[in-house]
Amino acid sequence: MIRLVVAPLAAGELTVRGDEHHYLTRVRRAKVGDAVELVDGAGRRARAVIENIGAEATVLRAEAAEAIASSPPRVRVLVPAIKGDRMDACIEKLVEVGADDVVVWPAARAVVRLDGERRVARLAHYQAIAQAASRQSGRATIPAVAFADSLAAALAALPPGGARVVLDPRAERAAFPAAADLTLVSGPEGGFAPDELDALAGFTAIGLGPRVLRAETAPVVAVALVRAQTAS
């Protein structure tokens, strides 16, 4: 089934332009009469049929939208800034395996530093990756991607309650805590700095096995394990 992100989502005639039109016509080579699935990125889904394809826009006829219940727990991932395409791949795979929120934080031992216009542009780029990954993986929601000014700021913004885990290659492998809300914090390849470890002292340390995983791999594996552990 071809899937598009359309917001707002309502029954009746809808016109799709921009990236979603390009994806539909150039990537998927859809035709008039093809059935598509529409999601609004906020948990609603509707079936639709293509009525017309033009050079700049596609016209769809949508059925009534339905809400899609999210699967607990809500998984929030605090991942350090990673260099280049590895960060792109990390965000893409986090979305595919089921992360609900991704917060990028500037680890002391990370080499990437973004501010000003570069940070704004990079955030838009990351959000586009999250949208494309949601569309490809069949999610009705698009995870939010955000930057934190520091680890302390990211931790201060966490909601009260819930389970909190720090991924530590030195820790024993263990089951992830059962909770409706779960925060996972992963570190850079150089490891957490002493003050960062102090800030995470109240978190449960969990290892992912005998091998030390790269910074872009560890959080993806952790989220996949959480979803496998909680799958009904």
C-alpha positions in Angstrom: 0.0 0.0 0.0 1.3 3.5 -0.9 1.4 5.7 2.1 1.4 9.5 2.3 1.7 12.1 5.0 -1.2 14.6 4.7 -2.2 17.1 7.3 -4.9 18.2 8.1 -6.6 14.9 7.3 -10.3 15.1 6.4 -12.8 13.2 4.3 -13.4 14.4 0.8 -11.2 15.9 -1.8 -7.6 16.5 -0.8 -4.7 18.0 -2.9 -1.2 16.9 -2.3 1.8 18.9 -3.4 5.6 19.2 -2.7 7.5 16.2 -1.4 4.5 13.9 -1.0 3.4 14.6 -4.6 6.9 13.9 -5.8 7.1 10.7 -3.8 3.7 9.5 -5.1 4.4 10.2 -8.8 8.1 10.0 -9.3 9.2 7.4 -6.6 6.1 5.2 -6.5 4.9 5.9 -10.0 1.3 5.8 -8.9 -1.6 6.1 -11.3 -5.2 7.4 -11.3 -7.4 4.9 -9.5 -4.7 3.6 -7.2 -5.5 3.2 -3.5 -3.4 5.0 -1.0 -3.2 5.2 2.8 -3.0 8.7 4.3 -1.6 9.5 7.8 -1.5 12.9 9.4 1.6 12.3 11.6 -0.4 12.7 14.8 -2.0 9.3 15.0 -4.9 9.4 12.4 -5.2 7.3 9.2 -7.6 7.2 6.2 -7.9 5.4 3.0 -8.0 7.3 -0.3 -8.1 6.9 -4.1 -6.1 9.0 -6.6 -8.5 11.0 -8.8 -6.1 13.1 -10.8 -2.4 13.5 -11.2 -1.0 16.8 -12.5 2.5 18.3 -13.0 2.5 20.0 -9.6 -0.2 18.3 -7.5 -2.2 15.1 -7.0 -5.9 15.1 -6.2 -7.2 12.4 -3.8 -10.6 11.3 -2.6 -10.3 10.4 1.1 -12.6 8.4 3.4 -13.2 9.4 7.0 -10.1 9.3 9.2 -9.7 6.9 12.1 -7.5 7.3 15.2 -4.8 4.7 15.7 -4.0 3.8 19.3 -0.3 4.1 20.2 1.5 1.1 21.7 2.9 1.7 25.1 5.4 2.5 26.4 6.2 5.9 25.0 9.9 5.8 24.3 12.0 8.9 24.4 15.6 8.7 23.3 18.3 11.2 24.2 21.1 10.6 21.7 24.4 12.6 21.4 25.1 14.6 18.2 26.9 12.3 15.8 28.9 13.3 12.8 27.6 13.3 9.2 25.4 10.6 7.7 25.6 8.4 10.8 23.3 10.8 12.6 20.9 10.7 9.7 20.9 6.9 9.8 20.5 6.8 13.5 17.3 9.0 13.4 15.9 7.0 10.5 16.3 3.7 12.3 15.1 5.1 15.6 11.9 6.0 13.9 11.6 2.7 12.2 12.0 0.6 15.3 9.6 2.7 17.3 11.0 5.7 19.1 8.4 8.3 19.9 10.7 11.3 20.6 14.3 11.9 19.7 16.3 14.6 21.6 19.8 15.3 20.3 22.2 16.6 23.0 25.7 18.0 22.8 27.9 15.4 24.6 31.2 16.8 25.9 33.1 14.1 24.0 31.2 14.5 20.7 32.9 16.3 17.9 29.7 17.9 16.4 28.7 21.4 17.4 25.8 23.1 15.9 24.3 26.6 16.5 22.4 29.4 14.9 21.2 28.9 11.3 23.1 25.6 11.0 21.2 24.2 13.9 17.8 25.3 12.5 18.6 23.8 9.1 19.8 20.6 10.6 16.7 20.2 12.7 14.5 20.6 9.6 16.6 18.0 7.9 16.3 15.6 10.8 12.5 16.1 10.9 12.2 15.4 7.2 14.1 12.1 7.8 11.7 11.3 10.6 8.7 11.9 8.3 10.1 9.8 5.5 11.0 7.0 7.9 7.5 7.1 9.4 5.9 6.9 6.0 8.1 4.0 4.9 7.6 2.0 8.1 3.8 2.4 8.3 3.6 4.6 11.4 0.6 6.9 11.8 2.7 9.3 14.0 5.8 11.2 13.1 8.2 11.3 16.1 9.3 14.7 17.2 13.1 15.5 16.8 14.5 18.3 19.0 17.8 19.7 20.1 18.8 20.2 23.7 21.3 22.9 24.7 22.9 20.5 27.2 22.3 17.1 28.9 21.1 19.0 32.0 18.6 20.9 29.9 17.4 17.6 28.3 17.0 15.9 31.7 15.2 19.0 33.1 12.6 18.8 30.3 11.7 15.2 31.0 8.1 14.6 32.3 7.8 13.5 35.9 7.7 9.8 36.6 8.4 7.0 34.1 11.4 4.8 33.8 14.8 6.2 33.0 17.7 4.2 31.6 21.2 5.0 30.6 22.9 2.7 28.1 26.3 1.6 29.5 28.5 -1.0 27.9 30.0 -1.8 31.3 26.6 -2.7 32.8 25.0 -6.1 32.9 22.4 -7.0 30.3 18.9 -6.8 31.8 15.3 -6.4 30.9 14.1 -2.9 30.5 11.8 -1.5 33.2 8.1 -1.9 32.7 6.6 1.6 32.5 4.2 3.6 30.4 6.9 6.2 29.7 10.5 5.3 29.2 13.5 7.5 28.6 16.7 6.0 27.1 20.0 8.0 27.2 22.9 6.9 25.0 26.4 8.4 25.0 29.1 9.3 22.4 31.8 6.9 21.3 34.2 8.6 23.6 31.9 7.7 26.5 30.1 10.0 29.0 32.2 12.7 30.7 32.3 12.6 34.5 29.8 15.4 35.0 27.4 13.7 32.6 27.7 10.5 34.6 26.9 12.5 37.7 23.8 13.9 36.1 22.7 10.4 35.2 23.4 8.8 38.6 19.7 8.2 39.3 19.2 6.3 36.0 19.2 2.5 35.7 22.3 1.4 33.8 21.7 -1.4 31.3 24.2 -3.0 28.9 23.3 -4.4 25.5 25.6 -7.4 25.4 29.3 -8.2 25.3 30.2 -5.9 22.4 30.6 -2.1 22.5 28.2 -0.7 19.9 28.8 2.5 18.0 27.0 5.7 19.0 24.4 5.4 16.2 23.8 1.7 16.8 23.3 1.4 20.5 20.1 3.5 20.9 18.5 1.7 17.9 19.2 -1.7 19.3 17.9 -0.6 22.7 14.6 0.7 21.3 14.1 -2.5 19.2 14.7 -4.5 22.4 12.1 -2.4 24.3 9.5 -2.9 21.5 10.2 -6.6 21.3 10.0 -6.9 25.1 6.6 -5.1 25.3 5.0 -6.5 22.1 1.7 -8.2 22.8 
